[in-house]
Amino acid sequence: MLKGFLNRILKRNSSSSYKDHLYALIYCGGGGTRLWPYSREKTPKQFLSFNGDKTLLRKTYERIEPIFAKDHIFVITLPDYKDEIREILKEVPRDQVIIEPARRDTLLAAGLGAIIIKQKDPNAIIANLWADQLIEGVDLFRKALVTTGVRPEYAHPGLEYVRKGELYKKTGQADTYRVEKFIERPERSGEDPETVFKDKRALWHIGLWIWKADVFLEKVQKHTEETYKRLMQIEKHLSDSDAKEKIEKVYSESEKVQIDMIISKDQTDMFVVEGEYEWLDLGDFNVLWKMYKKDDKYNSSLLKDGAEWINMETEGSFVLSSGKRVVVTVGVKGLIVVALDDAVLVMPRAEAQKVKKVVEKLKEDKRTELL
């Protein structure tokens, strides 16, 4: 399925196989604010382990390694994380780790990756992947690499959705549909999450975009001329002796734009594949509660490095702790408890999305040692 789909993306007069032009761009710059205090700016969730000893970044790389040539796997990140990435992904050459000068949201990051990869290969096809997602069922994922949607399991207020239209191609394990509509995340649009969830054609949009680099840049030009202008300035400076300084200046002048806000404006010739693998967006502690094995009272936990939890008459709660400490809960229901060396978080599990407000408060109070 993947071979036929990608060959149609290439120009008809090209004699090359799609494999010669297939690249991966792994995004590794997110701060993971909704998993504070476990995830911090210095150690965001992509550098943490949740299911086994391997980090999410390492798992992302190993998931795609059999599909892509080693010199076709790129990582885009921020200056603070470059050393960590080079330590975790020793196989990735230094010139394939793209450093953004500053955090300017996902559209500029995608554009920077696209122009750098396009400079290497004008016919490049880029699969955009995120280092902070947990995916189980690797074989199914590889068969459905162009997937941008998975069947939702509950009414998530913080995720975008994509509504599948008519069937384009049936293959059994990764059926391809035309995109009918992108649906903005309910927490932003104000739409009722339950209403979106009940739409049988609406899939969680997991952000796995695949496109030809030049086609993507045409879309950017069409919908946000300002960002396109900045990207063309960057492209012009890539080979300059003082490229770093010039690109930093362009970045400092660029606006912040999310990639989905642009791409969703133009659904021409867009397709979605419904993946059958298990996908988790580790976007809050409620997701972690769902992820781990429950006891008979629907409690779950992530205990690391000798941590212990004694729960008495506790129901529907999640505890995360590390280090040699004992967490005790008595007579509580539906709580999140995160106990670390320098911070303890206690809140209702139903309010898990509000952790981001805690981080905003810490920034406002200039408590940088806790971020």
Secondary structure, DSSP 8 states (H G I E B T S, - for coil): -HHHHHHHHS-TT--S-GGGGEEEEEE-----GGGTTTS-SSS-GGGS-SSSSS-HHHHHHHHHTTTS-GGGEEEEE-GGGHHHHHHH-TTS-GGGEEE-SS--HHHHHHHHHHHHHHHH-TT-EEEEEETTEEEE-HHHHHHTTT--EE--SS--TT--EEEEEEEEE--SSS-EEEEEEEE--HHHH---HHHHHT-TTEEEE---EEEEHHHHHHHHHHH-HHHHHHHHHHHHHTTSTTHHHHHHHHHHT-----HHHHHTT--TT-EEEEE-SEEEE--SHHHHHHHS---TTS-EEEEETT-EEEEES-BS-EEEEESS-EEEEES-BSEEEEE-SS-EEEEEGGGGGGHHHHHHHHHHTT-GGG-
